[in-house]
Each structure stands twice: as structure tokens, then as C-alpha cells.
Amino acid sequence: MKTYHLSPWARARQERFGLLFYDTRSTTMTFVRSGDRLVAPPFDDRARPLRVVTRSPAEELRVTRVLDGLEAKGLVVAAEPE
């Protein structure tokens, strides 16, 4: 699975339902109902990786689709595993 990092202009906050993304370029917010499957990075982390927790291949596929949508919006950047 790819690794995902927040874009430099994106902020993410953990909520009960999942994550709340804030795009500082356009001041838009994106709500992602991910439960505990996506975990926001700490604000002081320079790399800003998202932690992805999946329990099955089907769940991994659903989360990957969500992350691909966030990447299309420019909120996250994907990197292939090394």
C-alpha cells in the first residue's frame, strides 16, 4: 500500500466520525467518515504522514479509494513504498 502525507497547505484534525481536512488555499473543508481507519499526524511532525489502519483487504480497498479522492483534491500526496 502507498503511504500518504498531508500536502503543505492542508491541515487535518481528528474527529469522532473520522477526519476533517482544511485546505488553506481555498478555505474549504472536507469531511471524511473514516472512523479510526485514518489517523491525522501531529501538528509538529514535519513529514506529516497519515496513519492508515485496515482490518481486511476489502476495507483497505475502500480506504484507498477515499485516499485517492483526497489526493485528487490536493489534500494528500501519495508515495510508493520503498
WOJONOR-V52226 format. One record per residue. N is the residue number from 1. PSI is psi in radians with two decimals (* if undefined). Layout:
N:PSI ; N:PSI
//
This chain:
1:2.50 ; 2:2.81 ; 3:2.59 ; 4:2.39 ; 5:2.60 ; 6:2.47 ; 7:2.74 ; 8:-0.51 ; 9:0.10 ; 10:2.57 ; 11:2.58 ; 12:2.44 ; 13:2.35 ; 14:2.31 ; 15:2.99 ; 16:-0.64 ; 17:-0.33 ; 18:-2.13 ; 19:2.56 ; 20:2.06 ; 21:2.46 ; 22:2.15 ; 23:1.92 ; 24:-0.27 ; 25:-0.71 ; 26:-0.02 ; 27:0.51 ; 28:2.66 ; 29:2.53 ; 30:2.18 ; 31:2.30 ; 32:1.99 ; 33:1.43 ; 34:-0.02 ; 35:-2.25 ; 36:0.28 ; 37:-0.46 ; 38:2.32 ; 39:2.20 ; 40:2.54 ; 41:2.77 ; 42:2.64 ; 43:-0.45 ; 44:0.04 ; 45:2.09 ; 46:-0.65 ; 47:-0.56 ; 48:0.88 ; 49:2.51 ; 50:2.41 ; 51:2.25 ; 52:2.22 ; 53:2.00 ; 54:2.64 ; 55:-0.13 ; 56:2.83 ; 57:-0.64 ; 58:-0.72 ; 59:-0.68 ; 60:-0.70 ; 61:-0.77 ; 62:-0.78 ; 63:-0.66 ; 64:-0.69 ; 65:-0.72 ; 66:-0.79 ; 67:-0.63 ; 68:-0.65 ; 69:-0.70 ; 70:-0.62 ; 71:-0.70 ; 72:-0.57 ; 73:-0.15 ; 74:0.22 ; 75:-0.50 ; 76:2.79 ; 77:2.29 ; 78:2.55 ; 79:2.39 ; 80:2.52 ; 81:2.55 ; 82:*
//
